[in-house]
Amino acid sequence: MPLIERADGFDLVIGGVTLLRHRRHAPCAYLGAGEPDVRMTHGHFRIEDYLVSRVPLVDAQITSRAGGAQIVLAAAGSAGPKLVLGVDESDRHLVLSWHCETAGVNRCWLRVAASANERVWGGGEQLSYFDLRGRRFPLWTSEPGVGRDKSTRITFESDRRNGGGGDYYTTNYPQPTYLSSSRYALHVETTAFAAFDFRHADFHEIEVWEVPARIEVWHAPHFRDLVETLSARFGRQPRLPAWVLGGAIVGLKDGARSFERLERIIAAGSAVSGLWCEDWVGIRETSFGKRLFWDWRWNQDRYPGLDQKIRELDARGIRFLGYVNPYLCTDGGLFEEAAGAGYLVRRLDRDEIYLVDFGEFECGMVDFTHSGARSWFAERVIGQNMLDFGLSGWMADFGEYLPVDVRLASGLDGMLAHNAWPTVWAKVNADAVASRGKTGDTVFFMRAGFTGVQRYCPLLWAGDQSVDFTRHDGLQTVICAALSSGLLGNAYHHSDIGGYTSVFGNVRTAELLMRWAEMAAFTAVMRTHEGNRPGENLQIDQDPDVLAHFARMTRVYRHLSPYLADLSAEAERCGLPVQRPLFLHFEADERAYATQTTYLYGADVLVAPVIDAGARRWTAYLPAGVEWIHAWSGAEYPGGNDAQVDAPLGRPPVFYRKDSRYAALFAGLRAC
């Protein structure tokens, strides 16, 4: 057993690592109660807690049983709360089951033993910090916010307007799972609000706004083993569709003119695999910019003859993609249909449909806890209106907006339903795709997520970054997002080339578009987006230099398709992500742990994107133990050193292993 009894407590050990260290004067667990105050504005949440009680569980009674033990943790005296902790271990896997019968308990805290130099990663998809050590991370799916840095004007203005500035921890996709440099992974099985606090030198404190069903811990000798284990636990994605590997998915929302613009982009030498027109459902003008008409069917006025156009594109090997989300605008036909069937979420305080303000228009929310509503949306909306119409993919947007003051068909409390909603939404999409036998060929992409979204969502996207190079909301944040989510079983990640959010005069530059395209060529999927204000921001087909650069990067992406196809097969087989932190393959190299803006593309390619405006030379650390070749010059560099290289536009700092079995393929990049 991993349980070691001490004179005044116990230690719980897994793989030689002390996980819990309990003493009467320093207990590992607390129970208590709180009164939450949760307010939402346009997907941004203000969450506060009035703490009623927090009681240390100082007494521990241990009973051995078959395959494990039972620990009864209790407050001093007989009247306090009590927690029954089951401990079961098998094959490097530890399960801590929790049970509490004390009335009124709705908060718990667990202190996990830590070391001062330990590193931790995970927490879902984190955008600001890859290594979570030294900070507290609330885990609640929401809009990440604009700017996400309280020292910037954009964040300040966004906060002043609607509280939408965000912070370093706000994310579309949180998950109560982390990996430790001590080579264990820990997961809390809960959908309640939770927080991981990694600020203390001696312990990590886990806070959950319920008594969770269980906590799972895995130990392995190598990080790759942990990633494989987590991907098996949460679910693995199928291989990327073969058609995706043919080039970029070009995002245009210009109505019928989108087809003319696509032809110019192709004529410039671009490799194109898909045309993504999110405005296939029509446009609504708002003060934020051009928004979509949220009634999920073909808008024939904006896209006349679209059904025929889709067939023509398909004959040329180019797929058509659209857009959908789980909300229905009140002035659309699907809203009336769903409302009449009783498929919409209702208010908690009165018996009427819950309407959410999405910024100058209101929507109802489909109640996915209602089996009939799930089936209706999967068949009526996605099946008939999208798949049968000819769509090969779509952005499955949102999922973060479920308020907590709702009445659901299942009776589930809104505080527990909120975080689970993105995973339920992903399953609705996956079920619709499976119903047509198109799993592995149709690709939908999501920004919202929570535990288990990996099993249903075939592709993540990083959400709505600002159209800039900023530290907390610009280009570099999508690298951090890919690395953090990838460790938790999300093999495929990508982003909007050029960013999305343009507010308060912040607009794209040609340099930003080109640098973003350079990075995207070395990710699972290349996809452009025109952003929230297309008319005010530079597009890839509006500048000849930008277009020529983009076309070349799409050819780079296509050239690497045999390598990416193998990475995709590896992801399906063992769950390793396409984009990987350096330490995943260089565990003995201490410097491999210190970066979040350089990544491995598979095991053999190192990518160090230029993330600063104006930079034309760049320094990248090359891990020790192998020889590296600069992709564009062919120059060789020894591992374990910094390599400083010229990095003009079109030649991002990319290196490959000299001993790679794909070396000939990589050498061919110089001819792209």
C-alpha positions in Angstrom: 0.0 0.0 0.0 1.2 3.5 -0.7 -0.1 4.6 2.7 2.5 5.1 5.4 1.1 5.7 8.9 2.9 8.2 11.1 2.6 8.9 14.9 0.4 12.0 14.2 -0.9 11.3 10.7 0.1 9.7 7.5 1.8 10.0 4.1 0.3 8.9 0.9 3.0 8.0 -1.7 2.8 7.1 -5.3 5.8 6.1 -7.4 8.2 7.3 -4.6 6.5 10.8 -4.6 4.8 11.9 -1.5 1.3 13.1 -2.6 -0.4 13.8 0.7 1.3 14.7 4.0 -1.1 14.8 6.9 -0.3 15.9 10.4 -2.5 17.1 13.2 -0.8 20.5 13.2 -0.8 20.6 9.3 -3.8 18.7 7.9 -4.1 17.9 4.3 -7.9 18.4 4.0 -10.5 21.0 5.0 -14.3 21.0 4.7 -16.6 24.0 4.8 -19.4 26.0 3.3 -19.7 29.1 1.1 -22.3 31.2 -0.6 -21.5 31.9 -4.2 -22.2 35.1 -6.1 -21.9 34.5 -9.8 -22.8 37.2 -12.4 -22.5 36.9 -16.1 -22.3 39.6 -18.8 -21.8 38.5 -22.4 -19.9 35.4 -21.3 -17.7 37.1 -18.8 -18.2 36.0 -15.2 -17.6 37.7 -11.9 -17.4 35.0 -9.3 -17.2 35.7 -5.6 -17.7 33.6 -2.5 -18.8 34.5 0.9 -17.0 31.9 3.0 -19.2 30.7 5.9 -16.7 28.1 7.3 -13.5 26.3 6.6 -12.7 23.6 9.1 -9.4 21.7 9.3 -9.8 17.9 9.4 -7.1 17.1 11.9 -8.0 13.6 13.1 -7.2 10.6 10.9 -8.4 7.0 11.4 -7.0 4.5 9.0 -8.5 1.1 8.2 -6.9 -1.3 5.8 -9.1 -3.2 3.4 -8.7 -5.4 0.3 -6.8 -3.5 -2.4 -6.5 -0.3 -0.4 -7.5 1.6 2.7 -10.1 3.8 4.2 -9.2 7.1 5.9 -11.7 8.9 8.1 -10.7 12.5 8.4 -12.6 14.5 11.0 -12.5 17.9 12.7 -11.4 18.1 16.3 -14.2 17.0 18.6 -17.3 15.0 17.6 -19.5 17.8 16.2 -17.4 18.9 13.2 -17.5 17.7 9.6 -16.2 14.3 8.6 -14.8 13.0 5.3 -14.4 9.4 4.4 -11.5 8.9 2.0 -11.1 5.7 0.1 -7.7 4.8 -1.2 -7.2 2.3 -4.0 -4.1 1.7 -6.1 -3.5 -0.4 -9.2 -0.8 -0.2 -11.9 0.6 3.3 -11.1 -3.0 4.5 -10.7 -4.3 5.9 -7.4 -8.0 6.6 -6.9 -9.1 8.7 -3.9 -12.9 8.4 -3.5 -14.6 11.0 -1.4 -17.7 10.8 0.8 -19.1 13.3 3.2 -22.5 13.0 5.0 -22.2 16.2 7.0 -25.1 18.5 6.2 -24.3 21.9 4.7 -20.8 21.1 3.4 -20.3 22.5 -0.1 -16.6 23.4 -0.1 -13.5 21.2 0.2 -9.8 21.9 0.1 -7.0 19.4 -0.4 -3.3 20.2 0.1 -1.0 18.1 -2.2 2.6 18.0 -1.1 4.9 20.0 -3.3 8.6 20.9 -3.6 10.0 24.4 -4.0 11.5 23.7 -7.5 8.6 21.7 -8.9 6.9 22.7 -12.1 3.3 22.0 -13.0 1.4 22.2 -16.3 -2.2 21.7 -17.5 -5.3 23.3 -16.1 -7.0 22.8 -19.5 -6.1 25.3 -22.2 -4.0 28.1 -20.6 -3.1 31.2 -22.6 -0.7 33.2 -20.5 1.4 30.8 -18.5 2.4 27.2 -19.5 4.2 26.5 -16.1 1.4 27.2 -13.6 3.7 27.3 -10.5 3.5 30.4 -8.4 -0.1 31.4 -9.4 -3.7 30.6 -8.6 -6.0 29.4 -11.4 -9.8 29.4 -11.1 -11.3 26.8 -13.4 -14.5 28.1 -14.9 -15.3 28.1 -18.6 -15.9 31.6 -19.9 -14.9 34.2 -22.4 -11.2 34.8 -21.8 -11.6 38.5 -22.3 -9.9 41.1 -24.5 -6.3 42.0 -23.7 -6.1 39.8 -20.6 -3.6 42.1 -19.1 -4.7 44.7 -16.5 -1.8 47.0 -17.4 -2.9 47.6 -21.0 -5.3 50.1 -22.4 -7.3 47.5 -24.4 -8.0 45.5 -21.2 -8.8 48.7 -19.3 -11.3 49.8 -22.0 -12.8 46.4 -22.3 -13.3 46.2 -18.5 -14.8 49.6 -18.4 -17.3 48.8 -21.2 -18.6 45.5 -20.0 -16.1 43.8 -17.7 -14.7 41.9 -20.6 -11.0 42.6 -20.2 -10.1 39.2 -18.7 -7.1 38.1 -16.8 -4.2 35.7 -17.0 -6.3 32.7 -15.9 -9.5 33.3 -17.9 -10.0 30.6 -20.5 -12.6 29.0 -22.7 -11.3 25.6 -21.8 -10.4 24.9 -18.1 -9.9 21.4 -16.8 -9.1 20.3 -13.2 -6.1 18.3 -14.3 -2.4 19.0 -14.0 0.9 17.3 -14.6 3.9 17.7 -12.2 7.6 17.6 -12.9 7.6 14.9 -10.3 6.2 12.7 -13.0 2.6 12.3 -11.8 -0.7 13.6 -13.1 -3.7 14.5 -10.9 -7.3 14.9 -12.0 -10.3 16.0 -9.9 -13.5 14.5 -11.1 -15.9 17.4 -10.8 -17.8 19.9 -12.9 -18.1 22.4 -10.0 -16.2 25.6 -9.8 -12.6 24.7 -8.7 -9.3 26.4 -8.3 -5.7 25.2 -8.4 -3.4 27.3 -6.2 0.3 26.7 -6.9 1.6 29.6 -4.9 2.9 27.8 -1.8 6.4 26.3 -1.7 5.3 23.3 0.3 1.9 22.3 -1.1 -0.6 22.8 -4.0 -4.0 23.6 -2.7 -7.0 22.3 -4.6 -10.4 24.0 -3.9 -13.7 22.6 -5.1 -17.2 24.0 -4.6 -18.6 20.5 -3.8 -17.2 17.3 -2.4 -15.9 15.7 -5.6 -16.7 12.1 -6.5 -13.0 11.2 -6.7 -9.5 12.3 -7.4 -7.3 10.3 -9.7 -3.5 10.2 -9.7 -1.2 8.5 -12.2 2.6 8.1 -12.0 4.9 7.1 -14.8 8.7 7.1 -15.4 8.4 9.4 -18.4 6.1 12.4 -19.4 5.2 10.7 -22.7 3.7 7.8 -20.6 1.6 10.3 -18.6 0.3 12.0 -21.8 -0.6 8.6 -23.3 -2.4 7.7 -20.1 -4.3 10.9 -19.9 -5.3 10.8 -23.5 -6.7 7.2 -23.0 -8.5 8.4 -19.9 -10.2 11.4 -21.5 -10.5 10.1 -25.0 -8.5 10.3 -28.2 -9.4 12.1 -31.5 -9.5 10.2 -34.8 -6.8 11.0 -37.4 -7.0 14.3 -39.2 -9.1 13.9 -42.4 -6.8 13.3 -45.4 -8.4 16.3 -47.2 -7.3 18.7 -44.5 -3.6 18.0 -45.2 -3.9 19.3 -48.7 -3.5 23.0 -47.6 -5.1 25.8 -45.7 -8.7 26.3 -44.8 -9.4 29.8 -46.1 -11.9 31.8 -44.0 -13.9 34.3 -45.9 -17.2 35.9 -44.9 -18.0 38.0 -47.9 -21.1 36.4 -49.2 -21.1 35.4 -52.9 -17.8 37.4 -53.4 -16.1 34.8 -51.2 -15.8 32.5 -54.2 -14.2 35.1 -56.4 -11.7 35.9 -53.7 -10.9 32.3 -53.1 -10.0 31.9 -56.8 -7.5 34.8 -56.5 -5.9 33.2 -53.5 -5.6 29.9 -55.3 -4.2 31.7 -58.4 -1.4 33.2 -56.2 -0.1 29.7 -55.7 -1.9 28.8 -52.4 -2.5 25.2 -51.4 -6.1 25.2 -50.3 -8.1 22.3 -48.7 -11.2 24.1 -47.7 -13.3 27.3 -47.9 -14.8 28.3 -44.5 -17.7 30.8 -44.8 -19.1 31.3 -41.3 -21.6 33.8 -42.8 -23.4 31.0 -44.7 -26.3 31.7 -42.3 -26.4 35.4 -43.0 -25.1 38.6 -41.3 -26.3 40.8 -38.5 -24.6 44.3 -38.1 -23.8 45.3 -34.5 -21.6 47.9 -32.8 -19.0 45.1 -32.2 -18.8 44.4 -35.9 -20.3 42.0 -38.3 -22.0 39.2 -36.4 -23.8 36.1 -37.8 -27.5 35.5 -38.0 -28.0 32.7 -35.4 -30.6 30.6 -37.2 -28.6 27.6 -38.5 -29.6 27.2 -42.1 -28.4 28.3 -45.5 -29.1 32.0 -46.2 -29.9 32.0 -49.9 -29.8 35.8 -50.2 -26.2 36.0 -49.0 -25.0 32.8 -50.8 -27.2 32.1 -53.9 -26.6 28.8 -55.4 -24.4 27.6 -52.5 -25.5 24.0 -52.9 -24.1 23.8 -56.4 -21.0 25.8 -55.4 -20.3 23.2 -52.7 -20.4 20.4 -55.3 -18.2 22.2 -57.6 -15.6 22.9 -55.0 -15.7 19.3 -53.8 -14.9 18.1 -57.3 -11.7 20.1 -57.1 -10.7 18.6 -53.8 -11.8 21.7 -51.8 -14.3 21.2 -48.9 -16.8 23.7 -47.7 -17.2 24.6 -44.0 -19.7 26.6 -42.0 -20.6 27.7 -38.5 -23.0 26.8 -35.7 -23.4 27.4 -32.0 -25.9 26.1 -29.4 -28.0 29.2 -29.2 -31.0 30.3 -31.3 -31.8 33.9 -32.0 -35.3 35.0 -31.1 -36.0 36.4 -34.6 -35.2 33.1 -36.3 -37.4 30.1 -37.3 -35.5 27.5 -35.3 -36.1 29.4 -32.1 -39.9 29.1 -32.6 -39.5 25.4 -33.4 -37.4 24.6 -30.3 -39.6 26.7 -28.1 -42.7 25.0 -29.2 -41.2 21.6 -28.4 -40.1 22.7 -25.0 -36.4 22.3 -25.9 -35.0 25.6 -24.5 -33.5 26.3 -21.1 -35.9 28.1 -18.7 -35.4 30.6 -16.0 -35.0 29.6 -12.4 -37.0 32.4 -10.9 -40.0 32.2 -13.2 -41.5 29.9 -15.8 -40.3 31.4 -19.0 -37.5 30.8 -21.6 -34.2 32.1 -20.4 -33.0 34.7 -23.0 -29.3 35.7 -23.1 -28.1 39.0 -24.5 -25.3 38.3 -26.9 -24.7 42.0 -27.7 -27.7 43.7 -29.3 -29.7 40.5 -30.0 -31.1 37.9 -27.7 -31.1 34.1 -27.9 -32.5 31.0 -26.3 -30.3 28.2 -25.2 -31.0 24.6 -26.3 -31.4 22.4 -23.2 -29.0 19.6 -23.9 -30.0 17.9 -20.6 -33.2 17.1 -22.4 -32.7 13.9 -24.6 -35.3 15.1 -27.1 -33.5 18.5 -27.5 -30.1 16.8 -28.0 -31.6 14.5 -30.7 -33.5 17.4 -32.3 -30.4 19.6 -32.6 -28.1 16.8 -33.8 -30.6 15.7 -36.5 -32.6 18.7 -37.4 -29.9 21.3 -37.3 -26.5 19.6 -37.8 -27.7 16.5 -39.6 -30.2 18.0 -42.1 -29.2 21.6 -42.4 -25.5 21.1 -42.4 -24.2 17.6 -43.2 -26.9 16.7 -45.6 -26.5 20.0 -47.3 -22.9 19.3 -48.0 -20.8 20.9 -45.2 -17.6 19.0 -44.4 -16.9 20.9 -41.2 -17.7 23.9 -39.1 -16.8 26.1 -36.1 -18.8 24.7 -33.2 -18.7 28.0 -31.3 -19.4 29.0 -27.8 -20.4 26.6 -25.0 -19.2 28.8 -22.2 -22.3 31.0 -21.7 -24.7 28.8 -19.7 -25.8 30.9 -16.7 -26.0 29.4 -13.3 -29.6 30.6 -12.5 -31.2 28.2 -14.9 -33.9 25.5 -14.8 -32.7 22.4 -16.7 -34.8 19.5 -17.8 -32.6 17.1 -15.8 -32.9 19.1 -12.6 -29.1 19.6 -12.6 -27.9 22.6 -10.6 -26.6 25.4 -12.9 -23.4 25.6 -10.9 -22.6 22.0 -11.8 -24.0 22.2 -15.3 -22.0 25.2 -16.4 -18.5 23.7 -16.7 -19.9 20.5 -18.2 -21.7 22.3 -21.0 -18.9 22.5 -23.5 -18.4 18.7 -23.3 -22.1 18.1 -23.8 -22.1 20.5 -26.7 -19.2 18.6 -28.3 -21.0 15.3 -27.9 -24.1 16.7 -29.7 -21.8 17.6 -32.7 -20.0 14.3 -32.6 -23.2 12.3 -32.4 -24.6 14.2 -35.4 -21.4 13.4 -37.4 -21.5 9.8 -36.4 -25.1 9.5 -37.4 -24.0 10.2 -41.0 -21.0 7.8 -40.8 -18.6 10.8 -41.2 -16.5 10.5 -38.1 -12.9 11.0 -39.2 -13.9 12.9 -42.4 -15.9 15.8 -41.1 -14.0 18.2 -38.8 -15.6 20.6 -36.4 -13.5 22.8 -34.2 -14.3 24.3 -30.8 -12.8 26.8 -28.4 -14.9 25.8 -25.3 -14.0 22.7 -23.4 -13.9 20.9 -20.1 -13.0 17.3 -18.9 -13.9 14.8 -21.6 -14.2 17.2 -24.5 -11.2 15.2 -26.0 -13.5 12.2 -26.6 -15.8 14.2 -28.9 -14.1 17.3 -30.3 -11.7 16.4 -33.2 -9.9 19.8 -33.2 -9.4 22.7 -30.8 -9.0 26.3 -31.8 -7.5 28.9 -29.5 -10.4 31.3 -29.4 -10.5 35.1 -30.1 -7.0 36.5 -29.8 -6.3 40.2 -30.3 -4.8 41.2 -33.6 -1.4 41.9 -32.3 1.8 40.5 -30.7 0.8 41.2 -27.1 2.1 39.0 -24.3 -1.3 37.9 -22.9 -3.7 38.0 -25.8 -1.7 38.0 -29.0 0.2 35.6 -31.3 2.3 33.9 -28.6 -0.7 32.9 -26.5 -1.8 30.3 -29.0 1.5 28.4 -28.5 0.9 28.2 -24.8 -2.7 27.1 -25.5 -1.5 24.3 -27.7 1.1 23.0 -25.3 -1.1 23.1 -22.2 -4.1 21.5 -23.8 -1.9 19.0 -25.7 -0.6 17.5 -22.5 -4.2 16.6 -21.5 -5.0 14.6 -24.6 -6.0 17.2 -27.1 -3.7 16.2 -30.0 -4.8 18.8 -32.6 -4.8 22.6 -32.0 -4.9 25.6 -34.3 -5.7 29.3 -34.3 -7.1 32.2 -36.3 -4.3 33.3 -38.6 -3.9 37.0 -37.9 -6.0 36.9 -34.7 -9.7 37.9 -34.4 -10.5 40.7 -32.0 -10.0 44.2 -33.3 -11.3 46.9 -30.9 -10.3 50.5 -29.8 -8.4 51.1 -33.0 -6.2 48.0 -32.7 -5.8 46.5 -36.2 -3.8 43.9 -38.0 -0.5 44.7 -39.6 1.0 42.9 -42.6 3.8 41.7 -40.4 1.4 40.1 -37.9 -0.4 38.2 -40.6 2.8 36.9 -42.0 4.3 35.9 -38.7 1.1 34.1 -37.7 1.0 32.2 -41.0 4.6 31.1 -40.5 3.7 29.6 -37.2 0.4 28.0 -38.4 2.3 26.2 -41.2 3.8 24.1 -38.4 0.6 23.2 -36.6 -2.1 20.6 -37.2 -4.4 22.9 -39.3 -3.8 26.2 -41.1 -7.0 28.3 -41.1 -7.5 32.0 -41.7 -10.1 34.3 -40.2 -11.2 37.8 -41.3 -11.9 38.8 -37.7 -14.7 40.7 -36.1 -14.1 43.8 -38.2 -13.2 42.6 -41.7 -13.5 46.0 -43.3 -11.0 47.7 -40.9 -8.4 45.0 -40.9 -5.9 43.8 -43.5 -6.9 40.5 -45.2 -4.5 38.0 -46.8 -5.8 38.8 -50.3 -5.5 42.6 -50.0 -1.7 42.9 -50.1 0.4 41.2 -52.8 3.3 40.6 -50.4 1.1 39.2 -47.7 -0.7 36.9 -50.3 2.6 35.7 -51.8 3.9 34.9 -48.3 0.7 33.2 -47.3 0.7 31.1 -50.5 4.3 29.9 -49.8 3.4 29.0 -46.2 0.5 26.9 -47.4 2.9 25.0 -49.7 5.2 24.5 -46.7 2.3 23.0 -44.8 1.3 20.8 -47.7 4.9 19.7 -48.2 5.0 18.4 -44.6 1.8 16.5 -45.0 3.4 13.1 -45.0 5.0 13.9 -41.7 1.8 15.4 -40.3 -0.1 12.3 -41.4 2.3 10.2 -39.4 1.9 12.5 -36.4 -1.9 12.1 -36.8 -1.6 8.4 -36.8 0.6 8.5 -33.7 -2.0 10.7 -32.0 -4.8 8.2 -32.7 -2.6 5.4 -31.5 -1.1 6.8 -28.4 -2.4 10.3 -27.8 0.7 12.4 -28.3 -0.1 15.9 -29.5 1.2 17.4 -32.7 2.7 20.4 -30.9 4.8 19.4 -27.9 6.9 21.0 -25.1 10.6 20.4 -25.5 10.8 18.4 -22.3 8.5 15.7 -23.7 11.4 14.4 -25.7 14.3 15.9 -23.8 13.6 15.2 -20.1 17.3 15.2 -19.1 17.8 18.7 -20.4 17.0 21.3 -17.7 16.7 24.1 -20.2 14.0 22.2 -22.1 11.6 23.1 -19.3 12.1 26.8 -19.4 10.3 28.0 -22.6 6.6 28.3 -23.6 7.1 30.0 -27.0 9.3 27.3 -28.6 7.8 23.9 -29.3 8.4 20.6 -31.0 6.3 19.8 -34.1 6.3 16.1 -33.5 9.5 14.7 -32.2 11.8 15.8 -35.0 11.1 19.5 -35.8 11.7 22.4 -33.5 9.8 25.7 -34.1 10.7 29.0 -32.5 8.2 31.4 -33.9 9.1 35.1 -34.1 6.7 36.7 -31.6 8.0 40.3 -31.5 7.2 42.9 -34.0 10.1 44.1 -36.0 12.5 41.3 -35.2 14.6 39.9 -38.0 17.0 37.8 -36.0 16.0 35.3 -33.5 17.5 33.1 -30.8 16.3 29.6 -30.2 17.5 27.1 -27.7 18.2 23.7 -29.2 17.9 20.7 -26.7 21.0 18.7 -26.0 21.8 15.2 -27.2 21.2 15.6 -30.9 22.5 17.6 -33.9 20.1 20.1 -35.4 19.8 21.5 -39.0 18.4 24.9 -39.8 15.5 24.3 -42.2 16.2 27.2 -44.6 20.0 27.3 -44.7 21.0 23.7 -44.1 23.5 24.9 -41.4 24.2 22.4 -38.6 24.0 23.3 -34.9 25.0 21.2 -31.9 22.3 20.6 -29.3 22.5 22.1 -25.8 23.2 25.6 -27.2 21.4 28.8 -28.2 21.3 29.2 -32.0 20.9 32.8 -33.3 19.7 32.9 -36.9 18.5 35.4 -39.4 14.7 35.3 -39.4 13.4 37.5 -42.2 9.7 37.2 -43.1 9.2 33.8 -44.8 12.0 32.1 -42.9 10.8 31.4 -39.4 13.3 29.8 -37.0 12.7 26.1 -37.7 15.2 23.3 -37.1 15.1 19.5 -37.6 17.0 16.6 -36.1 19.9 15.6 -38.3 19.2 11.9 -37.5 15.5 12.1 -38.4 14.1 9.5 -40.8 12.2 12.4 -42.4 15.4 14.4 -43.0 15.1 14.3 -46.8 11.5 15.6 -46.5 12.6 18.4 -44.3 15.5 19.3 -46.6 12.9 19.8 -49.3 11.5 22.8 -47.4 14.2 24.9 -49.0 12.5 24.4 -52.4 9.0 25.4 -51.3 
